[in-house]
């Protein structure tokens, strides 16, 4: 996670409202597996979305697609990308280190306020990160339904059973 901790630190310092989902969330919950990017669900209110994009741009991230990054903060433009291009995530990559990529949900499959309220706070070396709860992560993985997601669900259910056994 050392590769991504400065990113989380910058998002936290800027006051961006986000929840880590996807493969990194699976790793942070305790299942070691390879993943190449950060998946985020974010508050998509225009001011918050703009803050997120500005923070990423200031860190050297740029959209994979040839678009103006701040257009993501405009709900009408974002909706047209969803409708016309089938966009599910807005992908940004660090120009200086292509191993650092961020995928931002264009529309949250789980209402963001609920996702945030149920999220777990996990401490990295020196940075606290909001990570989707295991039940929410399982729901997101079921919606995606790819082979890796199904394998992640199996591991997340094991972790959840183990935690419930320790608590019960």
C-alpha positions in Angstrom: 0.0 0.0 0.0 3.0 2.3 0.2 2.6 3.1 -3.4 -0.8 4.6 -2.8 -0.5 6.0 0.7 0.5 9.5 -0.5 -2.6 9.5 -2.7 -4.9 8.7 0.3 -3.1 11.2 2.4 -3.6 14.0 -0.2 -7.3 13.0 -0.5 -7.7 13.2 3.3 -5.9 16.5 3.6 -8.1 18.0 0.8 -11.3 16.8 2.5 -12.4 14.5 -0.3 -15.2 12.2 0.7 -14.4 8.8 -0.7 -14.6 5.1 0.1 -12.1 2.6 -1.3 -13.8 -0.3 -3.1 -12.5 -3.0 -5.5 -9.3 -5.0 -5.2 -7.5 -2.7 -2.8 -10.4 -2.9 -0.4 -10.2 -6.7 -0.6 -6.5 -6.5 0.3 -7.1 -4.0 3.1 -9.7 -6.4 4.6 -7.1 -9.1 4.8 -6.9 -11.1 1.5 -3.6 -10.8 -0.2 -4.0 -10.6 -3.9 -2.5 -8.6 -6.8 -4.3 -5.5 -7.9 -3.1 -2.7 -10.2 -5.3 0.3 -9.4 -7.4 2.0 -6.8 -11.2 1.9 -7.2 -13.1 4.7 -5.4 -16.7 5.5 -4.8 -17.0 9.2 -4.1 -19.4 11.9 -3.2 -20.4 13.0 -6.7 -21.9 16.4 -5.6 -20.2 18.9 -8.0 -18.1 20.6 -5.4 -16.8 17.3 -4.0 -16.2 15.7 -7.4 -14.3 18.8 -8.4 -12.2 18.7 -5.3 -11.4 15.0 -6.0 -10.4 15.7 -9.6 -8.3 18.8 -8.6 -6.5 16.8 -6.0 -5.7 14.0 -8.4 -4.5 16.4 -11.1 -2.3 18.2 -8.5 -0.7 14.8 -7.8 0.1 14.3 -11.5 -2.9 12.2 -12.5 -4.5 12.6 -15.9 -7.6 11.0 -17.5 -6.9 7.9 -19.6 -9.4 9.2 -22.1 -8.8 12.4 -24.0 -11.2 14.6 -22.0 -11.0 17.6 -19.7 -10.7 16.1 -16.2 -12.8 18.7 -14.5 -15.7 17.8 -16.8 -16.2 14.7 -14.5 -17.5 17.1 -11.8 -20.4 18.3 -14.1 -23.3 15.9 -13.5 -24.7 16.4 -17.0 -21.4 15.7 -18.7 -20.8 12.7 -16.5 -24.3 11.4 -17.2 -23.7 11.8 -21.0 -20.5 9.8 -20.7 -22.4 7.1 -18.9 -25.3 7.1 -21.4 -23.3 7.7 -24.6 -20.1 5.9 -23.9 -21.2 3.3 -21.4 -18.7 4.6 -18.9 -18.8 2.9 -15.5 -15.6 4.4 -14.1 -13.6 7.5 -14.8 -10.0 6.3 -15.0 -7.0 8.5 -14.2 -3.4 7.5 -14.3 -0.2 9.0 -12.8 1.8 10.4 -15.7 5.0 9.9 -13.7 4.2 6.4 -12.6 1.7 4.5 -14.7 1.6 1.8 -12.0 -0.6 4.3 -10.0 -4.1 4.4 -11.5 -7.4 5.5 -10.0 -10.8 4.4 -11.2 -13.7 6.5 -9.9 -17.2 5.2 -10.1 -19.2 7.5 -12.4 -22.4 6.5 -10.5 -22.3 4.6 -7.2 -24.2 1.3 -7.3 -24.7 1.7 -3.6 -25.9 5.2 -2.4 -22.7 7.0 -1.4 -23.9 8.2 2.0 -24.9 4.6 3.0 -21.6 3.2 1.7 -19.7 5.9 3.7 -21.7 5.3 6.9 -21.0 1.6 6.8 -17.3 1.9 5.7 -14.5 0.7 7.9 -11.6 3.0 8.8 -8.3 1.2 8.2 -5.0 2.6 9.2 -2.1 2.2 6.7 1.4 3.3 7.9 0.3 6.8 8.9 -2.9 7.4 7.0 -6.5 6.4 7.8 -8.5 5.2 4.8 -12.3 4.6 4.5 -12.8 1.2 3.0 -16.1 -0.3 2.0 -17.5 -2.7 4.6 -17.2 -6.4 3.7 -21.0 -6.8 3.1 -21.0 -3.7 0.8 -17.9 -5.0 -1.0 -19.5 -8.4 -1.5 -22.6 -6.6 -3.0 -20.4 -4.6 -5.3 -18.5 -7.7 -6.4 -21.7 -9.5 -7.1 -22.9 -6.7 -9.3 -19.6 -6.8 -11.3 -19.7 -10.6 -11.5 -16.3 -11.1 -13.2 -14.3 -14.2 -12.4 -11.9 -12.2 -10.1 -14.9 -10.7 -8.3 -16.4 -14.1 -7.7 -13.1 -15.3 -6.2 -12.9 -12.2 -4.1 -16.5 -12.8 -2.8 -15.4 -16.3 -1.6 -12.4 -14.9 0.3 -14.4 -12.0 1.8 -17.1 -14.4 3.0 -14.3 -16.4 4.7 -12.9 -13.3 6.4 -16.4 -12.3 7.5 -17.1 -15.8 9.0 -13.8 -15.7 10.7 -14.4 -12.3 12.2 -18.0 -13.2 13.3 -16.6 -16.4 14.9 -14.0 -14.3 16.8 -16.7 -11.9 17.9 -19.4 -14.5 18.8 
